[in-house]
Amino acid sequence: MPEEKRKGINPDTSLREYMPMKVDFEMDIIEDMNLFIDGELMSPECSRVRTDFFEVDYGKNTVLAEGYWLFLKPNTLEKGLHDVRTFSSCKTGKVQIPQEYHVTIT
């Protein structure tokens, strides 16, 4: 983690204090975001959202999530099967996050 992001982190930093700093760092490095719907490049309006802490029934872990969420206006997609692909990466390309969804509108 870069030095400027380490400020305030010391051996006494609790996990609940550290986790928001870590997710901030992980999401702050994302610069390039693309959205394709049925092969057409769209211009997404990005909404970055962070959850509150929540419990996961996998070893009773407390977790936190942050990311970019895609919201479509009602009736944007016609009835049928649609291919929704997103791709994001950091400036250097070391972190690449491809996602693909097959959505059926009924």
ABEGO torsion letter per residue (X at the ends): XBAAAABGBBAABBAAAAAAAAAAAAAAABABBBBBBGGBBBBBBBBBBBBBBBBBBBGGBBBBBBBBBBBBBBGABBBEBBBBBBBBBBAAGABBBBBBBBBBBX
